[in-house]
Amino acid sequence: MSEYSVLGKKLPRVDGLEKVTGAAQYGADIHRAGMLYGKLVRSKHPHAKILSIDTSEAEKLPGVRAIVTQNDVESGRRVFATDKVLYLGEPIAAVAATDPDIAEEAAELVRIDYEVLPVVQDVMQSIQPTAPRLHSDDTKDGPTRRTIKAQLKKLQDDESQDHSAEIAELNAQLGILEDELYYNISAETHSAIGDVEAGFAESDLVVEDTYVIPRVHQTYMEPHVSVADVDSIGKITVWASTQGPFAIRSGIAGTLGIPLNRINVIPTTMGGGFGGRFGVALTHVPAVLLSQKTGRPVKLQMTREEEFLDGRPAPGCVIKLKTGVTADGRILVRQALGFWDSGSVSGASIGSTIRVRGVYKIPNLKVDAYGVYTNKSGTAAYRAPGTPQVAFAGESQLDEIARQLGIDPVEFRLKNLREEGDLIPGGGQRGGSNEPKVGYKETLQAVADAVDWKNRTKGPNQGWGVAIGDWTNGCGPGGMYVSVHEDGSVRIFHGSMDITGTDTALAQIVAEILTVPYEQVTITRGDTDSAPYATGSGGSVVTFTMGNTAKLAAEDTCQRILELAAERLNTGLENLELKDGKVSVLAQDSPRSISLGELAAYSLSTTGGPIVGKGSFARQPSTPALAAQIAKIEVDPEAGRIKVLKMVSSQDVGFAINPMAVEGQIEGGTVQGYAWATMEEMQYDENGNVNPGFVDYRVPTSADLPTVESVIVEVEAPNGPFGAKGVGEPPIIPTLAAMANAVADAVGVRVTELPMKPERVLDALSRK
Amino acid sequence: MRNFEFFEPTTVEEASSLLAQYNGKARLLAGGTDLIIGMKARTEMPEYVISLENIPGLDGITYDEGSGLRVGAMTKMRALETDAIIRDRYTALAEGAAEVGSIQIRHLATLGGNIGHASPAADAAAALLVLDAQVQIGSADGQRTVPIDALFTGPGTTVLEPGEIITAFEFPPRPANSGSQYLKQKIREVMDLAFVGVASAVTLNDGAVENTRIGLAAVAPTPIRATEAEGIINRYHPVTKEILEQAAEAASAQSRPISDLRCSAEYRRQIVGVLTRRTVQTAINRAQS
């Protein structure tokens, strides 16, 4: 990409200096004069009726300024539990005090009487009639019952002939299918393409497995925190560490019934998010309620333990998957039945179950997925929500099929990849159902080439695993201003949260278009009162959306610059060229030019005024993003531990605006996938979450795996800024399966339940 | 964290008197890497905290060919891990110390704290068991010495009386033809707690293995010696694969692990065998080289 001078370069992050020097202000750094400290009073049981709440003892503690419960929520929207708690750590009240220790003490003194109820934590138990009900006794039909009921309806609607015998037969079938009456269902989704029955009948090999994936936490470094300050006329200011300040603003407004223009959300530098930092409920609303009641600023910060009890982690799930292929390795059919652990509320990413289609041509596909209530906190997004789980199932099973067919796993995948124009089973992004140009083949081939796949070697107990996975490049609305100052420096002003280098990409785009050095561009993030609307920073959306916005804003700025230059240099626009930070008159013997700084200074005394460019963007069709990975591992066959020897990750990024930032994303996502595969899991029993801390919830350190080798593939994305697409989420998707496939290659056993803890690996080996 | 009163005595006697005076309500602060976590989690709510930081003479490593090794109770794990003599002659101790937390934590955590906390999974405890450590205990009434295998009475409990403080650990000299190793079964490479920890130490006499010690962590209410397995190694010469396997089985049989959220008792017992085999073999190899 040599035609660019700033784009495509490994430039340092715009926020690098403030982060390495500690100057960056995170949420926890915010301090206001007279500030109180909040603490949530949390349920001590995972399932119980609340008989009474007595705050009198806590109120008497010196230093306590306010205690709020659901009674203080005038809108009536549920903020705190009142009649029943559904998980350990569910908020019941909140305390504000002059000191964090007093607040903690007071929270302990709030007396709550419970009637303890039976607990259910396992999704497969929760759907049974014997399970305690969390919300109601309603049942939903399983896939077979649904099919029969559809047939029944068809027959009953057909009045042309008598179907009573068939109807009786189908009703009898329904009668014996009682195990397909699912309880505690929070949501369901169903789709079918082609004819799966015919597909399986036609298949030479059918493989069926059940995959179990645990709930994991995003483990961002900074726990949730808010500082709320409600002034004397009721205007609410909230300092929030969040991925989406505008979503927080509307969340507070909606929950408390307050107009948007009475709330200003000031986003602080974010200590990691990964999808878990959008929620309004965890700290923002309780902090506002406490500030409203006391008239003082209130800081509410979760501890790490509270993050595990009451964060919104990624859902675990059970996926029953069945795939049929021909003897020569063509995938004919796939059927999935997913049960997603959505915790105490609906919201698990059950819609991602359709992604068992992977990146392949699958003519017959049927997917039924259910969200299931359990006595856990609700769930939220985590880096490509739902898709690492589904890809673990899909890509593990394909590997098993390749092994049984005796076909090389890379060849098998290459043979089945979708190509441009192919039908996307279940539909693609933005309603398109046919595949755009995507580098599936290029990406898989690139990772295979990087390890010299065909000539790979391995020692005893060593194995290689490959996997590939795709994801949606999200898209959303955003606005931006670009100003040029009198010294030629440039400022970007916008309202989107920097997420792992997105501000850097925006600065590079603007610098490239304005032809100024990258160092001359600075970027300012506004708050929701000052900045134009910006979509939340999640869903691999920022570079695509805000990158397009930046391009439009910079182009608008250029237009104004050229108009000013034409006026100043007394010539037509068509004779002017912006290059190297100055505007020159073309085709002239004695070249005349004027710098951006001179133009900016000149603009201050013109009718048109200062140079301000504006960009606004909402959506364009985007292109799928994807990653492919190969892991080489070694298993200790006596103790069961897995050691990664090599990890290579390739990704089609469209165009790498900053290859260094892209590599950072690839490495980070791959390591998170590795962690999910080998060690991370939130563990629950009848008492609730039992590993709420980093002692027994293990995240890897740099000692656990070698440097991830990144391979950047660039297949231009038609509507992306300079061909770029979102890069944040895909690299976590294939890792779980790549690891499991490597273990299967190393020791000949397939682990279908994650994480692949040493004990689980030994257990699988003992069943060999 | 609940409020507490803080003392910084300058002598063992003074610290001991305070500890006795506030018996049951006071905790000693050494490196703080266990205590502070407990206080933050409110599983420890002492009313009095007595720091040992300002008492001179509790820190330091001294070695003498004749009398052996002395390690002050306030010696940091990082000092043990990096000390040349300990790495060479008391290798299992260096390896045990190196398994505690992170480097930052090991610059705070002390050997006295690790042992006094009496966790069944303490990384240094298995090493102390196989290196025949003697625990020096001080109080306002004077000094006494307890062998390490008589120190622990249960999870978090020791034979220490009210007012008693661990002041040092003494180890007999180890000849050049001795060797030891500590291995820990974990999931994460660093900063993980022991699922199982095993230390082994041997001395060679004319090629025969003598004085075998095998210490097990995290598989019983206290760190324990696998005495049956030690006897098997001492009894037979040469130590073949089959002998190692017998010792491994004996160590597994002597362990009394529990099942918990980390792993099952069966897995722990299995790993005791694997690590016993591996550490005894390495200890022999090290003694030979």
Interface residues (C-beta under 8 A of the other chain):
Chain A: D101 E104 E105 E305 E638 A639 R641 T678 M679 Q683 V690 N691 V695 D696 R698 P700 T701 A703 D704 K757 P758 E759 L762
Chain B: M1 R2 N3 A41 R42 Q185 K186 I187 R188 E189 V190 M191 D192 L193 F195 L261 R262 C263 S264 Y267 Q270 I271 V274 L275
